[in-house]
Protein backbone atom coordinates (compact mmCIF):
# COMPACT_ATOMS: atom_id res chain seq x y z
CA UNK A 1 0.00 0.00 0.00
CA UNK A 2 2.88 2.34 0.77
CA UNK A 3 4.33 1.84 -2.73
CA UNK A 4 1.05 2.79 -4.40
CA UNK A 5 0.82 5.94 -2.28
CA UNK A 6 4.34 7.01 -3.23
CA UNK A 7 3.66 6.29 -6.90
CA UNK A 8 0.41 8.25 -6.74
CA UNK A 9 2.11 11.28 -5.18
CA UNK A 10 4.85 11.20 -7.82
CA UNK A 11 2.27 10.91 -10.62
CA UNK A 12 0.24 13.85 -9.26
CA UNK A 13 3.38 15.99 -8.96
CA UNK A 14 4.41 15.12 -12.52
CA UNK A 15 0.98 15.96 -13.96
CA UNK A 16 0.81 19.18 -11.95
CA UNK A 17 4.25 20.30 -13.14
CA UNK A 18 3.29 19.51 -16.74
CA UNK A 19 0.11 21.60 -16.56
CA UNK A 20 1.96 24.39 -14.75
CA UNK A 21 4.51 24.48 -17.58
CA UNK A 22 1.74 24.56 -20.17
CA UNK A 23 -0.01 27.44 -18.36
CA UNK A 24 3.23 29.40 -17.89
CA UNK A 25 4.11 29.22 -21.62
CA UNK A 26 0.81 28.99 -23.56
CA UNK A 27 2.27 29.99 -26.96
CA UNK A 28 5.28 27.69 -26.85
CA UNK A 29 5.85 25.05 -29.48
CA UNK A 30 7.47 21.81 -28.51
CA UNK A 31 10.31 20.78 -30.80
CA UNK A 32 12.24 17.57 -30.77
CA UNK A 33 15.91 16.95 -30.34
CA UNK A 34 16.33 16.41 -34.09
CA UNK A 35 15.41 20.01 -34.88
CA UNK A 36 17.72 21.34 -32.20
CA UNK A 37 20.58 19.17 -33.47
CA UNK A 38 20.07 20.48 -37.02
CA UNK A 39 20.30 24.05 -35.73
CA UNK A 40 23.54 23.34 -33.83
CA UNK A 41 25.10 21.60 -36.84
CA UNK A 42 24.12 24.48 -39.10
CA UNK A 43 25.69 26.96 -36.65
CA UNK A 44 28.92 24.95 -36.35
CA UNK A 45 29.40 24.34 -40.08
CA UNK A 46 28.05 27.62 -41.38
CA UNK A 47 25.29 25.81 -43.26
CA UNK A 48 27.67 23.81 -45.47
CA UNK A 49 26.95 20.40 -43.94
CA UNK A 50 25.30 17.82 -46.17
CA UNK A 51 23.97 14.60 -44.59
CA UNK A 52 25.75 11.43 -45.68
CA UNK A 53 22.71 9.22 -45.02
CA UNK A 54 19.06 9.62 -45.80
CA UNK A 55 15.81 8.28 -44.41
CA UNK A 56 15.60 4.81 -45.90
CA UNK A 57 11.99 4.06 -44.98
CA UNK A 58 10.27 6.88 -46.84
CA UNK A 59 12.94 7.61 -49.46
CA UNK A 60 12.62 4.10 -50.93
CA UNK A 61 8.86 4.51 -51.17
CA UNK A 62 9.04 8.03 -52.62
CA UNK A 63 6.40 8.86 -50.03
CA UNK A 64 6.18 11.68 -47.52
CA UNK A 65 4.23 11.20 -44.31
CA UNK A 66 0.83 12.90 -44.45
CA UNK A 67 1.62 15.31 -41.63
CA UNK A 68 2.48 15.84 -38.02
CA UNK A 69 -0.39 13.59 -36.99
CA UNK A 70 1.56 10.55 -38.17
CA UNK A 71 4.52 11.44 -35.97
CA UNK A 72 2.18 11.99 -33.01
CA UNK A 73 0.47 8.66 -33.70
CA UNK A 74 3.77 6.78 -33.80
CA UNK A 75 4.93 8.46 -30.59
CA UNK A 76 1.65 7.64 -28.82
CA UNK A 77 1.85 4.05 -30.05
CA UNK A 78 5.41 3.75 -28.74
CA UNK A 79 4.33 5.15 -25.36
CA UNK A 80 1.36 2.76 -25.18
CA UNK A 81 3.49 -0.27 -25.96
CA UNK A 82 6.02 0.79 -23.33
CA UNK A 83 3.26 1.26 -20.75
CA UNK A 84 1.87 -2.19 -21.51
CA UNK A 85 5.29 -3.81 -21.10
CA UNK A 86 6.03 -1.97 -17.86
CA UNK A 87 2.54 -2.72 -16.51
CA UNK A 88 2.92 -6.40 -17.36
CA UNK A 89 6.16 -6.70 -15.42
CA UNK A 90 4.80 -4.77 -12.41
CA UNK A 91 1.76 -7.05 -12.38
CA UNK A 92 3.85 -10.17 -12.86
CA UNK A 93 6.19 -9.44 -9.98
CA UNK A 94 3.37 -8.29 -7.72
CA UNK A 95 1.46 -11.51 -8.43
CA UNK A 96 4.60 -13.53 -7.91
CA UNK A 97 5.17 -11.84 -4.55
CA UNK A 98 1.59 -12.48 -3.44
CA UNK A 99 1.73 -16.13 -4.48
CA UNK A 100 4.73 -16.93 -2.32
Backbone as ProteinMPNN parsed JSONL, in Angstrom:
{"seq_chain_A": "XXXXXXXXXXXXXXXXXXXXXXXXXXXXXXXXXXXXXXXXXXXXXXXXXXXXXXXXXXXXXXXXXXXXXXXXXXXXXXXXXXXXXXXXXXXXXXXXXXXX", "coords_chain_A": {"N_chain_A": [[0.819, -1.193, 0.0], [1.996, 1.19, 0.702], [3.79, 1.639, -1.396], [2.061, 2.149, -3.56], [0.949, 4.554, -2.731], [3.174, 6.273, -2.72], [3.83, 6.17, -5.451], [1.483, 7.3, -6.5], [1.609, 9.936, -5.459], [3.922, 10.857, -6.733], [3.065, 10.694, -9.409], [0.957, 12.571, -9.41], [2.391, 14.916, -8.828], [4.004, 15.057, -11.125], [2.089, 15.378, -13.184], [0.936, 17.782, -12.347], [3.149, 19.522, -12.557], [3.533, 19.423, -15.301], [1.14, 20.592, -16.316], [1.405, 23.094, -15.128], [3.66, 24.067, -16.463], [2.601, 24.202, -19.05], [0.663, 26.178, -18.683], [2.235, 28.342, -17.957], [3.643, 28.931, -20.261], [1.915, 29.468, -22.719], [2.005, 29.882, -25.522], [4.045, 28.392, -26.513], [5.933, 26.212, -28.618], [6.541, 22.818, -28.967], [9.503, 21.329, -29.721], [11.469, 18.733, -31.17], [14.465, 16.849, -30.38], [15.818, 16.403, -32.717], [15.392, 18.622, -34.406], [16.679, 20.616, -32.918], [19.287, 19.64, -32.971], [19.871, 19.871, -35.699], [19.919, 22.649, -35.936], [22.16, 23.3, -34.343], [24.215, 21.98, -35.736], [24.091, 23.364, -38.159], [24.881, 25.897, -37.255], [27.513, 25.354, -36.398], [28.821, 24.501, -38.744], [28.381, 26.48, -40.522], [26.296, 26.213, -42.288], [27.083, 24.557, -44.36], [27.029, 21.838, -44.196], [26.255, 18.619, -45.412], [24.071, 15.924, -45.213], [25.195, 12.527, -44.899], [23.702, 10.287, -44.993], [20.408, 9.103, -45.65], [16.85, 9.101, -44.998], [15.779, 5.934, -44.974], [13.352, 4.571, -44.951], [11.122, 6.127, -45.939], [12.282, 7.259, -48.201], [12.793, 5.223, -50.006], [10.25, 4.54, -50.731], [9.35, 6.754, -51.986], [7.625, 8.517, -50.724], [6.022, 10.808, -48.69], [5.31, 11.41, -45.267], [1.905, 11.948, -44.212], [1.558, 14.117, -42.456], [2.025, 16.001, -39.373], [0.446, 14.551, -37.691], [0.933, 11.865, -38.08], [3.463, 11.467, -36.974], [2.842, 12.062, -34.311], [1.029, 10.002, -33.816], [2.683, 7.721, -34.064], [4.434, 8.203, -31.934], [2.658, 8.144, -29.757], [1.803, 5.504, -29.966], [4.198, 4.153, -29.455], [4.583, 4.958, -26.79], [2.326, 3.767, -25.614], [2.816, 1.023, -26.024], [5.144, 0.741, -24.5], [4.082, 1.342, -21.957], [2.358, -0.816, -21.623], [4.177, -2.97, -21.538], [5.721, -2.292, -19.252], [3.664, -2.245, -17.314], [2.873, -4.936, -17.427], [5.135, -6.267, -16.351], [5.239, -5.136, -13.767], [2.794, -6.091, -12.757], [3.25, -8.845, -12.993], [5.426, -9.344, -11.217], [4.275, -8.441, -8.848], [2.14, -10.218, -8.554], [3.613, -12.563, -8.362], [4.949, -12.109, -5.967], [2.774, -12.095, -4.191], [1.885, -14.678, -4.426], [3.778, -16.22, -3.195]], "CA_chain_A": [[0.0, 0.0, 0.0], [2.882, 2.345, 0.768], [4.334, 1.843, -2.734], [1.052, 2.786, -4.402], [0.817, 5.938, -2.285], [4.345, 7.005, -3.227], [3.665, 6.294, -6.9], [0.409, 8.254, -6.742], [2.109, 11.284, -5.184], [4.852, 11.203, -7.821], [2.265, 10.911, -10.623], [0.243, 13.848, -9.261], [3.385, 15.991, -8.965], [4.411, 15.124, -12.524], [0.984, 15.959, -13.959], [0.805, 19.182, -11.953], [4.251, 20.295, -13.138], [3.288, 19.508, -16.74], [0.112, 21.596, -16.564], [1.955, 24.39, -14.755], [4.506, 24.48, -17.581], [1.744, 24.563, -20.171], [-0.005, 27.437, -18.36], [3.23, 29.405, -17.894], [4.107, 29.218, -21.621], [0.813, 28.992, -23.561], [2.267, 29.987, -26.956], [5.281, 27.688, -26.854], [5.848, 25.051, -29.481], [7.475, 21.807, -28.509], [10.307, 20.778, -30.797], [12.236, 17.568, -30.774], [15.915, 16.952, -30.344], [16.326, 16.411, -34.088], [15.409, 20.005, -34.879], [17.719, 21.343, -32.2], [20.583, 19.17, -33.471], [20.067, 20.478, -37.016], [20.299, 24.05, -35.731], [23.537, 23.341, -33.828], [25.105, 21.596, -36.838], [24.121, 24.484, -39.102], [25.692, 26.956, -36.65], [28.923, 24.952, -36.348], [29.404, 24.341, -40.078], [28.053, 27.618, -41.379], [25.289, 25.814, -43.263], [27.665, 23.807, -45.472], [26.951, 20.398, -43.937], [25.303, 17.818, -46.17], [23.974, 14.605, -44.589], [25.752, 11.43, -45.675], [22.707, 9.22, -45.019], [19.056, 9.62, -45.802], [15.805, 8.281, -44.406], [15.599, 4.815, -45.9], [11.993, 4.059, -44.985], [10.271, 6.885, -46.843], [12.938, 7.605, -49.458], [12.624, 4.105, -50.934], [8.862, 4.511, -51.172], [9.037, 8.034, -52.617], [6.4, 8.859, -50.029], [6.178, 11.676, -47.525], [4.226, 11.196, -44.314], [0.83, 12.896, -44.451], [1.621, 15.314, -41.627], [2.483, 15.841, -38.019], [-0.39, 13.591, -36.993], [1.562, 10.553, -38.169], [4.516, 11.445, -35.968], [2.175, 11.987, -33.013], [0.473, 8.661, -33.699], [3.768, 6.777, -33.795], [4.933, 8.46, -30.587], [1.652, 7.641, -28.816], [1.85, 4.048, -30.05], [5.407, 3.751, -28.737], [4.326, 5.152, -25.355], [1.361, 2.759, -25.18], [3.494, -0.274, -25.964], [6.02, 0.791, -23.331], [3.256, 1.264, -20.75], [1.874, -2.194, -21.515], [5.293, -3.808, -21.105], [6.027, -1.965, -17.858], [2.538, -2.716, -16.507], [2.925, -6.397, -17.361], [6.164, -6.704, -15.417], [4.804, -4.773, -12.415], [1.759, -7.051, -12.377], [3.852, -10.171, -12.856], [6.195, -9.436, -9.982], [3.371, -8.291, -7.722], [1.459, -11.506, -8.431], [4.602, -13.531, -7.912], [5.17, -11.838, -4.551], [1.588, -12.478, -3.439], [1.73, -16.126, -4.484], [4.735, -16.929, -2.317]], "C_chain_A": [[0.865, 1.259, 0.0], [3.464, 2.676, -0.61], [3.35, 2.541, -3.658], [0.872, 4.251, -4.031], [1.967, 6.8, -2.81], [4.219, 7.214, -4.74], [2.589, 7.317, -7.238], [0.847, 9.689, -6.525], [3.043, 11.744, -6.298], [4.081, 11.501, -9.106], [1.534, 12.249, -10.564], [1.209, 15.017, -9.419], [3.823, 16.16, -10.413], [3.333, 15.799, -13.367], [0.829, 17.442, -13.628], [1.915, 20.04, -12.562], [4.084, 20.441, -14.648], [2.266, 20.601, -17.045], [0.574, 22.992, -16.155], [2.841, 24.923, -15.887], [3.702, 24.899, -18.792], [1.071, 25.912, -19.92], [0.987, 28.594, -18.358], [3.695, 29.832, -19.283], [3.04, 28.769, -22.625], [1.108, 29.026, -25.059], [3.514, 29.218, -27.391], [4.979, 26.504, -27.77], [6.918, 24.075, -29.029], [8.196, 21.216, -29.709], [11.125, 19.608, -30.285], [13.736, 17.834, -30.8], [16.508, 16.994, -31.751], [16.421, 17.829, -34.631], [16.482, 20.829, -34.202], [19.101, 20.924, -32.691], [20.88, 19.767, -34.844], [20.517, 21.926, -36.884], [21.744, 24.165, -35.258], [24.522, 22.992, -34.938], [25.212, 22.726, -37.851], [24.964, 25.636, -38.555], [27.18, 26.61, -36.687], [29.568, 24.902, -37.725], [29.119, 25.511, -41.003], [27.072, 27.265, -42.467], [25.828, 25.016, -44.423], [27.559, 22.304, -45.304], [25.89, 19.751, -44.811], [25.262, 16.43, -45.548], [24.531, 13.515, -45.494], [24.822, 10.229, -45.714], [21.34, 9.869, -45.173], [18.074, 8.65, -45.173], [15.463, 7.154, -45.37], [14.16, 4.356, -46.001], [11.14, 4.803, -46.005], [10.955, 7.205, -48.166], [12.816, 6.471, -50.468], [11.209, 4.055, -51.492], [8.475, 5.75, -51.963], [7.737, 8.579, -52.043], [6.732, 9.736, -48.838], [5.039, 11.395, -46.556], [3.156, 12.272, -44.475], [0.858, 14.135, -43.578], [2.117, 14.994, -40.237], [1.663, 14.839, -37.227], [0.24, 12.211, -36.998], [2.658, 10.428, -37.124], [3.918, 11.332, -34.571], [1.601, 10.596, -32.776], [1.561, 7.65, -33.362], [4.337, 6.96, -32.393], [3.957, 7.917, -29.545], [1.631, 6.116, -28.806], [3.06, 3.507, -29.297], [5.201, 3.879, -27.232], [3.357, 4.096, -24.831], [2.0, 1.385, -25.061], [4.425, -0.327, -24.756], [5.24, 0.675, -22.037], [2.722, -0.147, -20.545], [2.983, -3.108, -21.003], [5.629, -3.555, -19.635], [4.916, -2.456, -16.937], [2.522, -4.219, -16.361], [3.945, -6.848, -16.323], [5.84, -6.313, -13.976], [3.76, -5.773, -11.92], [2.318, -8.437, -12.147], [4.585, -10.308, -11.529], [5.324, -9.236, -8.745], [2.622, -9.601, -7.487], [2.385, -12.592, -7.921], [4.878, -13.368, -6.424], [3.991, -12.259, -3.691], [1.405, -13.992, -3.395], [2.664, -16.845, -3.522], [4.588, -16.582, -0.871]], "O_chain_A": [[0.516, 2.265, -0.619], [3.615, 3.848, -0.956], [3.73, 3.411, -4.442], [0.667, 5.096, -4.902], [1.753, 7.915, -3.285], [4.473, 8.309, -5.243], [2.76, 8.115, -8.16], [0.5, 10.57, -7.312], [2.963, 12.886, -6.751], [4.405, 12.454, -9.816], [1.495, 12.98, -11.554], [0.88, 16.004, -10.076], [3.996, 17.285, -10.88], [3.628, 16.687, -14.168], [0.617, 18.262, -14.522], [1.66, 21.151, -13.027], [4.452, 21.47, -15.215], [2.489, 21.437, -17.921], [0.173, 23.976, -16.775], [2.771, 26.104, -16.225], [4.072, 25.844, -19.489], [0.925, 26.708, -20.847], [0.626, 29.714, -18.721], [4.1, 30.979, -19.468], [3.245, 27.774, -23.32], [0.505, 28.255, -25.806], [3.983, 29.382, -28.518], [3.916, 25.888, -27.697], [8.052, 24.459, -28.746], [7.564, 20.665, -30.61], [11.43, 19.52, -29.095], [14.194, 18.908, -31.192], [17.582, 17.56, -31.953], [17.422, 18.195, -35.247], [17.129, 21.656, -34.845], [19.993, 21.763, -32.814], [22.022, 20.131, -35.124], [21.388, 22.382, -37.625], [22.477, 25.037, -35.723], [25.559, 23.643, -35.068], [26.301, 23.016, -38.347], [25.686, 26.283, -39.313], [28.013, 27.471, -36.972], [30.747, 25.228, -37.863], [29.574, 25.525, -42.147], [27.016, 27.954, -43.485], [25.107, 24.804, -45.398], [27.965, 21.562, -46.198], [24.776, 20.258, -44.94], [26.311, 15.812, -45.367], [24.361, 13.568, -46.712], [25.114, 9.248, -46.397], [21.155, 11.044, -44.858], [18.425, 7.514, -44.855], [14.923, 7.391, -46.451], [13.766, 3.803, -47.028], [10.501, 4.175, -46.85], [10.269, 7.406, -49.169], [12.742, 6.727, -51.67], [10.997, 3.579, -52.607], [7.393, 5.799, -52.549], [6.864, 9.041, -52.777], [7.637, 9.422, -48.065], [3.909, 11.164, -46.987], [3.478, 13.402, -44.841], [0.23, 15.133, -43.931], [2.565, 13.884, -39.951], [2.123, 14.329, -36.206], [0.101, 11.462, -36.031], [2.77, 9.397, -36.46], [4.43, 10.586, -33.737], [1.676, 10.07, -31.665], [1.383, 6.817, -32.474], [4.685, 5.981, -31.733], [4.373, 7.302, -28.564], [1.461, 5.505, -27.751], [2.954, 2.511, -28.582], [5.605, 2.994, -26.477], [3.54, 3.582, -23.728], [1.747, 0.663, -24.097], [4.482, -1.344, -24.064], [5.675, -0.011, -21.112], [2.642, -0.621, -19.411], [2.744, -3.936, -20.124], [5.801, -4.499, -18.864], [5.199, -3.028, -15.884], [2.196, -4.735, -15.292], [3.651, -7.718, -15.503], [6.134, -7.074, -13.054], [3.84, -6.247, -10.786], [1.911, -9.13, -11.215], [4.384, -11.281, -10.802], [5.613, -9.809, -7.694], [2.485, -10.043, -6.346], [1.976, -13.445, -7.132], [5.024, -14.353, -5.701], [4.185, -12.733, -2.572], [0.839, -14.527, -2.441], [2.372, -17.958, -3.083], [5.325, -17.104, -0.033]]}, "name": "protein", "num_of_chains": 1, "seq": "XXXXXXXXXXXXXXXXXXXXXXXXXXXXXXXXXXXXXXXXXXXXXXXXXXXXXXXXXXXXXXXXXXXXXXXXXXXXXXXXXXXXXXXXXXXXXXXXXXXX"}
